Amino acid sequence: MDLNAVFDDRLQEIEAYLDFLDALEQQVRLGPPRIGGAAITSQQQKILYSSVYLQLYNLVEATATWCIEAVTVATADGARWKPADLDQQVRREWVRHIARTHVDLTYEHRLESAVELCNKLVDALPLAAWNLEKGGGGNWDDSELEQIAGRLGFQLRVSQPVYTAIKRKVRDDKSALVLVKYLRNRLAHGTLSFAECGDGVTVHDLREMKNVTALYLREVIGAFTLFINNTEFIRPERRPVGGAHP
């Protein structure tokens, strides 16, 4: 999967929606905008604005999913690697998946999982496709992305300007991704109406939020891509010379 390509496709959807909102906002300055003879009300405009927060959160969680899947796919690439080749942190996550340590199991099912893990280790079978338990559960933001990188054994580094921007408080003492997550969850749980969410917001505000989010997520993708290309998911002594895939 080309992470940058799928990211650009998803981001373009948000940008197209913002272009629509921008045209709507300009029309409002000239008078009540109309569609099919019906005027768009202020309440409807606010509802349309609030949807951007849902789209931005979707982009954040999708990026997390793509990056995590890219790592697990790389470990199983061409049946080249075995569990013993994995770096300690990545191996820990692989064991979590095979042994299902994060799931409540009956005694019998726990035994089955333990036997499966034992068989794979004893037979030294090449790694097959597996899923990393990413967690998140509707709570993805920059801190969660940093934590998932830590679980894989690397520190998520972004440029200083982007780091400063993503940590800067933008509203209600919350940084950009924390605010997006907060509003998304309040909308999802019904504690905030869409009209309330979009109240007092401008397209300029939404574009700024989109810009900061996109800049950060691009660098997250870059960090995960470097981690994969340098085969940092493999124990240092077993990595290809130079760290990169041949």
N, C-alpha and C positions, 0 to 999 in steps of 0.2 A: 504493500500500500504506500502510495506517495502521500505522506502526511501533509505536506504543504498544499498539494493539489486539493485534497478533500477539505482542508481547512478553508482554502480560498473559495471553494464552491459554497460552503455554508456561510461564510462571511458575506459573500456577494448577495445572498438572500436578505440579510439584515440591511445591507447598504441600499438595496432596491426598495425595501420597505421605508427606510429613512428618506429616500428621495421622494417617495409618495407623501410622507408626512410633511416634508419641506414644501412641496407644492400646495398641500392643503393649508399649511400655515400662512403661506403667501396669499392664498385666496381669501383667507379670513380677514386679512388686512383691507381687502377691497369690499368686503361684505360677506354675509353668510354663504359659505360654499354649498353647492347643490349637486345632488346626484339623482338623475332621473326625475327631476322636478321637485325632489324633497330636500329641504335644507338639512345640513349636518349640524347637529346641536353641539353646544360646548361640552355637554356630558359625553356625547359620542366621541368627540375629539380626544378627551381625556382617556377614554377607554382604549382608543387606538394607540395613544402614546404609551400607556402602561404595558402594552403587549411587547414592547421592545425589551423590557427587563426579562420576560420569559424567553425571548429569542437569545439574549445574551447569556442567560444561564444555560440554556441548551447548548450553546457553543462551548462554554466552559466544561460542562460534563462530557460532551462529545470529544473534546480534545483530550481529556483525561483518559477516556476509554480507548481512543485511537493510540495514544502513546503507550499505554499499558499493553494493549494487544500487540503492538509492534515489537515489544520486548519479548513476549512469550513466543511469538511467531519466529523471531530470530533464534531463540534457543532450540527450536525444533527444525530449523532450516536444514533440509537435506539429510536428516537423521545423522548429522555430523557430531552432535554433542551428546554426552551421557550425563547422568546426574552427578557423577563424581567430578565432572568438568566445571560445573556451575560454581560461581563465586558464592561465598557463604550466605550472604543475604538473599540472593536470588534462589539458592537451593532451599532456604528456609521457607520461602513462599511456595516453591514447588511441593515441598513436603506438606505444607498446609493444605494445598489443593488435593494431593493424592490421599492423604490420611484424613482429610475433612475435619481437621482439628477445630475449625470454626463453626461446626454444625453439631447440634445435639443429636447423638446417635444412640440407638439401643446397643446393648452389649454385643449382640450378634453382628450388627452392621459395623460397629467399631472394630471388631475382629476382622471382618472382611476387608476393611480399609487398610488395616495394619498388614494383613497378608499381601494385599496388592502392592503396598509400598515395599515390603520385604522382597517380593518376587522381582520387582523392577530393579532393586539394588543387587540382589544375588545374581540375576541373569545379566546385569550390566546392559540392559536394553537402551537403545538410543532414545533420546527424548522425543515424545510425540506431542501433539497439540495439547495445551493445557490452559486453564484460565486462572489468572491471578485474582484473588478475592479483593476487589478494589475498595469495598466499603463506600463511604461517601454518603449514600442514602439521601440525596437532596441537599447535601451540605458542602458541595464543592466550592472552594475559593482558593486563593493563592496559598494559604497555610496548608490546606489539604493536599494540594499539588506538591508542595515541599515535603510533606510527610510521606507521600507515596514514593517519591524519589528516594527518600531516606530508607524506606523499607527495601528498596532495590539496591541499596548500597552506595548511592552517590548523592552529593549535595547539589541541589538544583540552583544553578547560578545563572543570573541574568545581568545585563549591563546595569551600571549604577543609575543612569537616567531612568531606565524602565523600572528598576526596583524602587526608586524614589517615587515615581508616578503611581505605581500600583499600591504602595503603602500609604500614600497621602490621603488624609481624610477629605471626603468630598461632600458628605451630607450626613446629618444626624450622628456625627462623630464616627462615621464608618468609611473605610476605604472602598474603592470602586467594586471589587469583586465581593467583598463582604456585604455591601449594600445590595448588589444584584441578587445574591443568595438570600438575603433577608427579605427583600420585597417579593421575590419568587415564592418563597415558602409561605409568606403571609397571604399571598394571592391563592396559592394552592390549598391552604388550609381554611380559607374563607374568613380570615380575621381582618382582611383588608379588601375593600371593593376595588374594582378596576378603575372606576372614576376617581376614587380617593387617591389611588396610586399615581395617576397621571395628573393630579391637580398641581398647578404651579410649575409644571415641567415644560421646557421648550425643546424644539428639535435640536437646537444648539447644545443643550445639556445632554441630550441623548447621544448626539454624535461624539461629544467629548468622552462620554462613558464608553462608547463603542471603540473609539480610537485607543484609549488606554488599555482596554481589555484585549484588543487585537494585538497591540504591540507586545504585551506581556505573553500572550499565548503563543505568538510566533517564536519568541525566545524559549519558551518551554519546549516547543516542538524541536527547536534547534538543539537544546540540551539533551533531550531524549535521543535524537538522531545521532548525536556525537557519542553518547553512551553505547548505542547499538553498533555504530560503525567501528568503534574502537574495541568491540567485543569485551566491554567492561563487565558484562554479565558472566564472564568466564574467569576462572582463577588465573591470576597474573602469570603463573609459570606455564599455563597451558594455552595462553592466547597466541594467535599467529604473530609472527615477527612483525613488529611495527604496530600491532594492535588492531589493524584494519582487516576486514575480510579480503581474502585473495581475489 
